């Protein structure tokens, strides 16, 4: 009886965190778009240029992925089944962890925000990552991931850096100061990019180790 109550409580907690995450992720994204679109249009950008600019931020992209994954887990639509796969959720957990770490170290204090902009920023860079990683850690069934999965997870940030540098070369706009080739030069930007890719690799190995360890414990307890 006690075990049944424990399982039921765990299910309710997981649903609560899932619903809360979906609401906060999509609220923060909608709020950021509502703030950024008028500001960008006032700077002379077109609607298309504005949307491309907003979507060029790694934070926005990863929070969108997190929102799709959490929404798929909550609503279970067949069209989003890809986002419910274990290695996909683990990869998004890795990406949003990097978002949290970089934003709260390298980028901390560079921009002064207030009001809704501050709320959206804290949600996307701190609260959303914590909730997503906690949900993955405690409520997503773990797979015995291959160590080479860490290399597969590197493709997305690699192509993001490549796209950002090429786009910045053309229009001289960069979403983050550590990849601003106009100010730092391409050599320094490449070094910075490789350093961050190294962080992706190290954390990816940690995430695989956690997944494999929890899978082993789960199999042992059966």
C-alpha angles and dihedrals in degrees: 000000000000091000090052091052090049092052091046092050091049091051092050091048092049091050091048093052091044094052092044091050093050092050095046096043095050093040091054092047094048090046091051092050091048090053099040101043098061091040092052094045089052088057090059101261121140122240090257092047090048094052092047090050094051093045090050090074112097089215092059093046094050094045088051089053090048091049091051092048095048091043090051091050091049101042099024099212112178091227091065097041090117090068092057094061114115098236091047093052090045089051092051089048088055093049095047090048089057089048089054095046097045094043093050095045117022096029099032114131096002092117127035111220133183139181120359092354090059092047092050091046094051092046095051096041102037120005098042093048092049093049094044095048092044091052092048092047099048108024110028114088106243127234127209092249120199116247088236088066087082089066092050090053089056094065094076097053090040093057090041091058091044092051092046095051094046092047091046091052089057102042101016094234122125126182094216131036095227090064097042100124092182091065103027102032126238095274093059092043091053090050091049092047092049090049092054092044086053088055089051089052096048094046090044090057089050092051092049090049091051092048094048092046093051091046090053092049091048092051091046093052093053 
